[in-house]
Amino acid sequence: MIDVEKFGEMSPEQLEKWARENPDDAEKLGRIMVNILEKISHLVFSRIRA
């Protein structure tokens, strides 16, 4: 399981190091982030059209 709370405390360099050391988890986290951004953009654009 990915501990998402620790990412807010990481520097960009630490996050990059973690991603290199944990490529599978980094890919999962990336997919989760993309999914969240897609949902947010859908909500924003649906409100703009309304």
PDB file of N, CA, C, O and CB in Angstrom:
ATOM      1  N   MET A   1       0.847  -1.183   0.000  1.00  0.00           N
ATOM      2  CA  MET A   1       0.000   0.000   0.000  1.00  0.00           C
ATOM      3  C   MET A   1       0.890   1.242   0.000  1.00  0.00           C
ATOM      4  O   MET A   1       1.956   1.257   0.615  1.00  0.00           O
ATOM      5  CB  MET A   1      -0.962   0.000   1.226  1.00  0.00           C
ATOM      6  N   ILE A   2       0.443   2.262  -0.686  1.00  0.00           N
ATOM      7  CA  ILE A   2       1.192   3.505  -0.806  1.00  0.00           C
ATOM      8  C   ILE A   2       0.785   4.440   0.330  1.00  0.00           C
ATOM      9  O   ILE A   2      -0.400   4.703   0.534  1.00  0.00           O
ATOM     10  CB  ILE A   2       0.951   4.173  -2.191  1.00  0.00           C
ATOM     11  N   ASP A   3       1.785   4.942   1.072  1.00  0.00           N
ATOM     12  CA  ASP A   3       1.535   5.887   2.157  1.00  0.00           C
ATOM     13  C   ASP A   3       1.557   7.300   1.578  1.00  0.00           C
ATOM     14  O   ASP A   3       2.615   7.923   1.488  1.00  0.00           O
ATOM     15  CB  ASP A   3       2.595   5.730   3.304  1.00  0.00           C
ATOM     16  N   VAL A   4       0.388   7.803   1.187  1.00  0.00           N
ATOM     17  CA  VAL A   4       0.336   9.084   0.477  1.00  0.00           C
ATOM     18  C   VAL A   4       0.676  10.278   1.364  1.00  0.00           C
ATOM     19  O   VAL A   4       1.092  11.316   0.848  1.00  0.00           O
ATOM     20  CB  VAL A   4      -1.033   9.280  -0.116  1.00  0.00           C
ATOM     21  N   GLU A   5       0.514  10.164   2.672  1.00  0.00           N
ATOM     22  CA  GLU A   5       0.806  11.290   3.556  1.00  0.00           C
ATOM     23  C   GLU A   5       2.270  11.687   3.505  1.00  0.00           C
ATOM     24  O   GLU A   5       2.595  12.865   3.650  1.00  0.00           O
ATOM     25  CB  GLU A   5       0.417  10.953   4.979  1.00  0.00           C
ATOM     26  N   LYS A   6       3.161  10.723   3.302  1.00  0.00           N
ATOM     27  CA  LYS A   6       4.593  11.038   3.305  1.00  0.00           C
ATOM     28  C   LYS A   6       4.998  11.872   2.092  1.00  0.00           C
ATOM     29  O   LYS A   6       6.024  12.550   2.141  1.00  0.00           O
ATOM     30  CB  LYS A   6       5.412   9.755   3.342  1.00  0.00           C
ATOM     31  N   PHE A   7       4.225  11.841   1.007  1.00  0.00           N
ATOM     32  CA  PHE A   7       4.612  12.567  -0.200  1.00  0.00           C
ATOM     33  C   PHE A   7       4.536  14.073  -0.013  1.00  0.00           C
ATOM     34  O   PHE A   7       5.305  14.803  -0.638  1.00  0.00           O
ATOM     35  CB  PHE A   7       3.735  12.153  -1.359  1.00  0.00           C
ATOM     36  N   GLY A   8       3.645  14.553   0.815  1.00  0.00           N
ATOM     37  CA  GLY A   8       3.548  15.985   1.073  1.00  0.00           C
ATOM     38  C   GLY A   8       4.765  16.542   1.778  1.00  0.00           C
ATOM     39  O   GLY A   8       5.038  17.740   1.698  1.00  0.00           O
ATOM     40  N   GLU A   9       5.502  15.681   2.470  1.00  0.00           N
ATOM     41  CA  GLU A   9       6.684  16.111   3.213  1.00  0.00           C
ATOM     42  C   GLU A   9       7.974  15.904   2.430  1.00  0.00           C
ATOM     43  O   GLU A   9       9.039  16.325   2.882  1.00  0.00           O
ATOM     44  CB  GLU A   9       6.764  15.368   4.525  1.00  0.00           C
ATOM     45  N   MET A  10       7.901  15.262   1.264  1.00  0.00           N
ATOM     46  CA  MET A  10       9.102  14.963   0.484  1.00  0.00           C
ATOM     47  C   MET A  10       9.479  16.128  -0.421  1.00  0.00           C
ATOM     48  O   MET A  10       8.619  16.834  -0.949  1.00  0.00           O
ATOM     49  CB  MET A  10       8.892  13.701  -0.352  1.00  0.00           C
ATOM     50  N   SER A  11      10.780  16.311  -0.587  1.00  0.00           N
ATOM     51  CA  SER A  11      11.264  17.274  -1.578  1.00  0.00           C
ATOM     52  C   SER A  11      11.132  16.627  -2.955  1.00  0.00           C
ATOM     53  O   SER A  11      10.985  15.408  -3.046  1.00  0.00           O
ATOM     54  CB  SER A  11      12.756  17.706  -1.289  1.00  0.00           C
ATOM     55  N   PRO A  12      11.182  17.413  -4.018  1.00  0.00           N
ATOM     56  CA  PRO A  12      11.125  16.816  -5.359  1.00  0.00           C
ATOM     57  C   PRO A  12      12.226  15.778  -5.585  1.00  0.00           C
ATOM     58  O   PRO A  12      12.005  14.768  -6.253  1.00  0.00           O
ATOM     59  CB  PRO A  12      11.229  17.907  -6.418  1.00  0.00           C
ATOM     60  N   GLU A  13      13.408  16.030  -5.028  1.00  0.00           N
ATOM     61  CA  GLU A  13      14.513  15.079  -5.182  1.00  0.00           C
ATOM     62  C   GLU A  13      14.209  13.762  -4.468  1.00  0.00           C
ATOM     63  O   GLU A  13      14.482  12.686  -5.001  1.00  0.00           O
ATOM     64  CB  GLU A  13      15.819  15.683  -4.638  1.00  0.00           C
ATOM     65  N   GLN A  14      13.646  13.850  -3.268  1.00  0.00           N
ATOM     66  CA  GLN A  14      13.287  12.643  -2.520  1.00  0.00           C
ATOM     67  C   GLN A  14      12.202  11.863  -3.247  1.00  0.00           C
ATOM     68  O   GLN A  14      12.242  10.634  -3.298  1.00  0.00           O
ATOM     69  CB  GLN A  14      12.818  13.003  -1.101  1.00  0.00           C
ATOM     70  N   LEU A  15      11.240  12.573  -3.805  1.00  0.00           N
ATOM     71  CA  LEU A  15      10.156  11.923  -4.536  1.00  0.00           C
ATOM     72  C   LEU A  15      10.691  11.219  -5.780  1.00  0.00           C
ATOM     73  O   LEU A  15      10.273  10.106  -6.100  1.00  0.00           O
ATOM     74  CB  LEU A  15       9.080  12.947  -4.926  1.00  0.00           C
ATOM     75  N   GLU A  16      11.612  11.872  -6.476  1.00  0.00           N
ATOM     76  CA  GLU A  16      12.217  11.257  -7.656  1.00  0.00           C
ATOM     77  C   GLU A  16      12.999  10.002  -7.271  1.00  0.00           C
ATOM     78  O   GLU A  16      12.933   8.991  -7.970  1.00  0.00           O
ATOM     79  CB  GLU A  16      13.138  12.259  -8.372  1.00  0.00           C
ATOM     80  N   LYS A  17      13.737  10.064  -6.163  1.00  0.00           N
ATOM     81  CA  LYS A  17      14.487   8.892  -5.681  1.00  0.00           C
ATOM     82  C   LYS A  17      13.521   7.756  -5.336  1.00  0.00           C
ATOM     83  O   LYS A  17      13.765   6.603  -5.691  1.00  0.00           O
ATOM     84  CB  LYS A  17      15.352   9.263  -4.439  1.00  0.00           C
ATOM     85  N   TRP A  18      12.428   8.082  -4.644  1.00  0.00           N
ATOM     86  CA  TRP A  18      11.443   7.064  -4.285  1.00  0.00           C
ATOM     87  C   TRP A  18      10.879   6.416  -5.542  1.00  0.00           C
ATOM     88  O   TRP A  18      10.726   5.196  -5.604  1.00  0.00           O
ATOM     89  CB  TRP A  18      10.307   7.676  -3.440  1.00  0.00           C
ATOM     90  N   ALA A  19      10.569   7.239  -6.548  1.00  0.00           N
ATOM     91  CA  ALA A  19       9.983   6.715  -7.785  1.00  0.00           C
ATOM     92  C   ALA A  19      10.949   5.768  -8.494  1.00  0.00           C
ATOM     93  O   ALA A  19      10.529   4.755  -9.054  1.00  0.00           O
ATOM     94  CB  ALA A  19       9.595   7.868  -8.723  1.00  0.00           C
ATOM     95  N   ARG A  20      12.249   6.098  -8.472  1.00  0.00           N
ATOM     96  CA  ARG A  20      13.229   5.201  -9.098  1.00  0.00           C
ATOM     97  C   ARG A  20      13.350   3.886  -8.332  1.00  0.00           C
ATOM     98  O   ARG A  20      13.547   2.829  -8.932  1.00  0.00           O
ATOM     99  CB  ARG A  20      14.602   5.885  -9.179  1.00  0.00           C
ATOM    100  N   GLU A  21      13.231   3.953  -7.012  1.00  0.00           N
ATOM    101  CA  GLU A  21      13.369   2.757  -6.179  1.00  0.00           C
ATOM    102  C   GLU A  21      12.091   1.921  -6.151  1.00  0.00           C
ATOM    103  O   GLU A  21      12.144   0.729  -5.846  1.00  0.00           O
ATOM    104  CB  GLU A  21      13.751   3.151  -4.763  1.00  0.00           C
ATOM    105  N   ASN A  22      10.957   2.519  -6.462  1.00  0.00           N
ATOM    106  CA  ASN A  22       9.653   1.838  -6.398  1.00  0.00           C
ATOM    107  C   ASN A  22       8.863   2.086  -7.680  1.00  0.00           C
ATOM    108  O   ASN A  22       7.809   2.720  -7.637  1.00  0.00           O
ATOM    109  CB  ASN A  22       8.839   2.323  -5.167  1.00  0.00           C
ATOM    110  N   PRO A  23       9.350   1.601  -8.814  1.00  0.00           N
ATOM    111  CA  PRO A  23       8.693   1.937 -10.085  1.00  0.00           C
ATOM    112  C   PRO A  23       7.240   1.468 -10.179  1.00  0.00           C
ATOM    113  O   PRO A  23       6.408   2.163 -10.762  1.00  0.00           O
ATOM    114  CB  PRO A  23       9.472   1.340 -11.220  1.00  0.00           C
ATOM    115  N   ASP A  24       6.925   0.312  -9.619  1.00  0.00           N
ATOM    116  CA  ASP A  24       5.540  -0.173  -9.689  1.00  0.00           C
ATOM    117  C   ASP A  24       4.601   0.730  -8.891  1.00  0.00           C
ATOM    118  O   ASP A  24       3.529   1.102  -9.371  1.00  0.00           O
ATOM    119  CB  ASP A  24       5.450  -1.619  -9.166  1.00  0.00           C
ATOM    120  N   ASP A  25       5.012   1.080  -7.669  1.00  0.00           N
ATOM    121  CA  ASP A  25       4.189   1.974  -6.850  1.00  0.00           C
ATOM    122  C   ASP A  25       4.104   3.361  -7.473  1.00  0.00           C
ATOM    123  O   ASP A  25       3.059   4.008  -7.410  1.00  0.00           O
ATOM    124  CB  ASP A  25       4.754   2.071  -5.426  1.00  0.00           C
ATOM    125  N   ALA A  26       5.202   3.821  -8.076  1.00  0.00           N
ATOM    126  CA  ALA A  26       5.197   5.137  -8.724  1.00  0.00           C
ATOM    127  C   ALA A  26       4.212   5.150  -9.888  1.00  0.00           C
ATOM    128  O   ALA A  26       3.506   6.136 -10.101  1.00  0.00           O
ATOM    129  CB  ALA A  26       6.614   5.509  -9.217  1.00  0.00           C
ATOM    130  N   GLU A  27       4.168   4.061 -10.634  1.00  0.00           N
ATOM    131  CA  GLU A  27       3.217   3.979 -11.749  1.00  0.00           C
ATOM    132  C   GLU A  27       1.778   3.988 -11.234  1.00  0.00           C
ATOM    133  O   GLU A  27       0.916   4.658 -11.802  1.00  0.00           O
ATOM    134  CB  GLU A  27       3.473   2.706 -12.588  1.00  0.00           C
ATOM    135  N   LYS A  28       1.520   3.242 -10.154  1.00  0.00           N
ATOM    136  CA  LYS A  28       0.175   3.226  -9.561  1.00  0.00           C
ATOM    137  C   LYS A  28      -0.211   4.622  -9.082  1.00  0.00           C
ATOM    138  O   LYS A  28      -1.325   5.085  -9.324  1.00  0.00           O
ATOM    139  CB  LYS A  28       0.107   2.220  -8.386  1.00  0.00           C
ATOM    140  N   LEU A  29       0.720   5.287  -8.402  1.00  0.00           N
ATOM    141  CA  LEU A  29       0.445   6.627  -7.898  1.00  0.00           C
ATOM    142  C   LEU A  29       0.179   7.588  -9.053  1.00  0.00           C
ATOM    143  O   LEU A  29      -0.714   8.430  -8.965  1.00  0.00           O
ATOM    144  CB  LEU A  29       1.617   7.131  -7.043  1.00  0.00           C
ATOM    145  N   GLY A  30       0.938   7.468 -10.118  1.00  0.00           N
ATOM    146  CA  GLY A  30       0.727   8.311 -11.296  1.00  0.00           C
ATOM    147  C   GLY A  30      -0.650   8.109 -11.898  1.00  0.00           C
ATOM    148  O   GLY A  30      -1.313   9.075 -12.276  1.00  0.00           O
ATOM    149  N   ARG A  31      -1.088   6.851 -11.990  1.00  0.00           N
ATOM    150  CA  ARG A  31      -2.426   6.574 -12.536  1.00  0.00           C
ATOM    151  C   ARG A  31      -3.512   7.155 -11.637  1.00  0.00           C
ATOM    152  O   ARG A  31      -4.508   7.691 -12.124  1.00  0.00           O
ATOM    153  CB  ARG A  31      -2.639   5.057 -12.706  1.00  0.00           C
ATOM    154  N   ILE A  32      -3.318   7.047 -10.327  1.00  0.00           N
ATOM    155  CA  ILE A  32      -4.286   7.604  -9.378  1.00  0.00           C
ATOM    156  C   ILE A  32      -4.365   9.122  -9.551  1.00  0.00           C
ATOM    157  O   ILE A  32      -5.456   9.692  -9.575  1.00  0.00           O
ATOM    158  CB  ILE A  32      -3.897   7.240  -7.915  1.00  0.00           C
ATOM    159  N   MET A  33      -3.204   9.773  -9.670  1.00  0.00           N
ATOM    160  CA  MET A  33      -3.173  11.229  -9.818  1.00  0.00           C
ATOM    161  C   MET A  33      -3.846  11.669 -11.114  1.00  0.00           C
ATOM    162  O   MET A  33      -4.590  12.650 -11.122  1.00  0.00           O
ATOM    163  CB  MET A  33      -1.730  11.736  -9.781  1.00  0.00           C
ATOM    164  N   VAL A  34      -3.594  10.961 -12.198  1.00  0.00           N
ATOM    165  CA  VAL A  34      -4.226  11.292 -13.478  1.00  0.00           C
ATOM    166  C   VAL A  34      -5.738  11.128 -13.372  1.00  0.00           C
ATOM    167  O   VAL A  34      -6.493  11.969 -13.861  1.00  0.00           O
ATOM    168  CB  VAL A  34      -3.666  10.401 -14.614  1.00  0.00           C
ATOM    169  N   ASN A  35      -6.176  10.054 -12.737  1.00  0.00           N
ATOM    170  CA  ASN A  35      -7.604   9.804 -12.565  1.00  0.00           C
ATOM    171  C   ASN A  35      -8.258  10.941 -11.778  1.00  0.00           C
ATOM    172  O   ASN A  35      -9.333  11.419 -12.143  1.00  0.00           O
ATOM    173  CB  ASN A  35      -7.833   8.458 -11.852  1.00  0.00           C
ATOM    174  N   ILE A  36      -7.608  11.368 -10.704  1.00  0.00           N
ATOM    175  CA  ILE A  36      -8.147  12.463  -9.889  1.00  0.00           C
ATOM    176  C   ILE A  36      -8.227  13.751 -10.707  1.00  0.00           C
ATOM    177  O   ILE A  36      -9.238  14.452 -10.666  1.00  0.00           O
ATOM    178  CB  ILE A  36      -7.276  12.683  -8.631  1.00  0.00           C
ATOM    179  N   LEU A  37      -7.161  14.062 -11.449  1.00  0.00           N
ATOM    180  CA  LEU A  37      -7.155  15.285 -12.264  1.00  0.00           C
ATOM    181  C   LEU A  37      -8.230  15.248 -13.343  1.00  0.00           C
ATOM    182  O   LEU A  37      -8.859  16.269 -13.625  1.00  0.00           O
ATOM    183  CB  LEU A  37      -5.783  15.486 -12.909  1.00  0.00           C
ATOM    184  N   GLU A  38      -8.448  14.082 -13.951  1.00  0.00           N
ATOM    185  CA  GLU A  38      -9.505  13.960 -14.959  1.00  0.00           C
ATOM    186  C   GLU A  38     -10.875  14.216 -14.341  1.00  0.00           C
ATOM    187  O   GLU A  38     -11.716  14.881 -14.946  1.00  0.00           O
ATOM    188  CB  GLU A  38      -9.472  12.567 -15.609  1.00  0.00           C
ATOM    189  N   LYS A  39     -11.099  13.693 -13.143  1.00  0.00           N
ATOM    190  CA  LYS A  39     -12.387  13.897 -12.482  1.00  0.00           C
ATOM    191  C   LYS A  39     -12.590  15.361 -12.105  1.00  0.00           C
ATOM    192  O   LYS A  39     -13.688  15.900 -12.250  1.00  0.00           O
ATOM    193  CB  LYS A  39     -12.490  13.016 -11.236  1.00  0.00           C
ATOM    194  N   ILE A  40     -11.526  16.001 -11.621  1.00  0.00           N
ATOM    195  CA  ILE A  40     -11.625  17.416 -11.261  1.00  0.00           C
ATOM    196  C   ILE A  40     -11.914  18.256 -12.499  1.00  0.00           C
ATOM    197  O   ILE A  40     -12.784  19.127 -12.471  1.00  0.00           O
ATOM    198  CB  ILE A  40     -10.326  17.899 -10.578  1.00  0.00           C
ATOM    199  N   SER A  41     -11.188  17.996 -13.587  1.00  0.00           N
ATOM    200  CA  SER A  41     -11.408  18.792 -14.801  1.00  0.00           C
ATOM    201  C   SER A  41     -12.820  18.574 -15.341  1.00  0.00           C
ATOM    202  O   SER A  41     -13.439  19.513 -15.840  1.00  0.00           O
ATOM    203  CB  SER A  41     -10.364  18.432 -15.881  1.00  0.00           C
ATOM    204  N   HIS A  42     -13.331  17.357 -15.250  1.00  0.00           N
ATOM    205  CA  HIS A  42     -14.699  17.088 -15.694  1.00  0.00           C
ATOM    206  C   HIS A  42     -15.694  17.906 -14.864  1.00  0.00           C
ATOM    207  O   HIS A  42     -16.628  18.496 -15.407  1.00  0.00           O
ATOM    208  CB  HIS A  42     -15.020  15.574 -15.585  1.00  0.00           C
ATOM    209  N   LEU A  43     -15.484  17.935 -13.541  1.00  0.00           N
ATOM    210  CA  LEU A  43     -16.383  18.711 -12.679  1.00  0.00           C
ATOM    211  C   LEU A  43     -16.311  20.199 -13.000  1.00  0.00           C
ATOM    212  O   LEU A  43     -17.339  20.874 -13.065  1.00  0.00           O
ATOM    213  CB  LEU A  43     -16.040  18.478 -11.204  1.00  0.00           C
ATOM    214  N   VAL A  44     -15.100  20.710 -13.200  1.00  0.00           N
ATOM    215  CA  VAL A  44     -14.932  22.138 -13.495  1.00  0.00           C
ATOM    216  C   VAL A  44     -15.618  22.494 -14.805  1.00  0.00           C
ATOM    217  O   VAL A  44     -16.376  23.462 -14.866  1.00  0.00           O
ATOM    218  CB  VAL A  44     -13.437  22.512 -13.559  1.00  0.00           C
ATOM    219  N   PHE A  45     -15.358  21.717 -15.857  1.00  0.00           N
ATOM    220  CA  PHE A  45     -15.941  22.039 -17.157  1.00  0.00           C
ATOM    221  C   PHE A  45     -17.451  21.840 -17.172  1.00  0.00           C
ATOM    222  O   PHE A  45     -18.160  22.564 -17.872  1.00  0.00           O
ATOM    223  CB  PHE A  45     -15.301  21.189 -18.239  1.00  0.00           C
ATOM    224  N   SER A  46     -17.950  20.877 -16.417  1.00  0.00           N
ATOM    225  CA  SER A  46     -19.402  20.697 -16.387  1.00  0.00           C
ATOM    226  C   SER A  46     -20.070  21.876 -15.679  1.00  0.00           C
ATOM    227  O   SER A  46     -21.203  22.225 -16.012  1.00  0.00           O
ATOM    228  CB  SER A  46     -19.771  19.370 -15.685  1.00  0.00           C
ATOM    229  N   ARG A  47     -19.398  22.489 -14.720  1.00  0.00           N
ATOM    230  CA  ARG A  47     -19.959  23.667 -14.039  1.00  0.00           C
ATOM    231  C   ARG A  47     -19.854  24.908 -14.914  1.00  0.00           C
ATOM    232  O   ARG A  47     -20.722  25.779 -14.858  1.00  0.00           O
ATOM    233  CB  ARG A  47     -19.242  23.909 -12.702  1.00  0.00           C
ATOM    234  N   ILE A  48     -18.800  24.997 -15.723  1.00  0.00           N
ATOM    235  CA  ILE A  48     -18.654  26.143 -16.622  1.00  0.00           C
ATOM    236  C   ILE A  48     -19.779  26.136 -17.654  1.00  0.00           C
ATOM    237  O   ILE A  48     -20.335  27.184 -17.983  1.00  0.00           O
ATOM    238  CB  ILE A  48     -17.270  26.121 -17.325  1.00  0.00           C
ATOM    239  N   ARG A  49     -20.108  24.952 -18.160  1.00  0.00           N
ATOM    240  CA  ARG A  49     -21.165  24.833 -19.174  1.00  0.00           C
ATOM    241  C   ARG A  49     -22.547  25.091 -18.592  1.00  0.00           C
ATOM    242  O   ARG A  49     -23.463  25.489 -19.312  1.00  0.00           O
ATOM    243  CB  ARG A  49     -21.131  23.451 -19.809  1.00  0.00           C
ATOM    244  N   ALA A  50     -22.698  24.866 -17.296  1.00  0.00           N
ATOM    245  CA  ALA A  50     -24.026  24.994 -16.664  1.00  0.00           C
ATOM    246  C   ALA A  50     -24.467  26.429 -16.500  1.00  0.00           C
ATOM    247  O   ALA A  50     -25.556  26.686 -15.987  1.00  0.00           O
ATOM    248  CB  ALA A  50     -24.026  24.327 -15.317  1.00  0.00           C
TER     249      ALA A  50
END
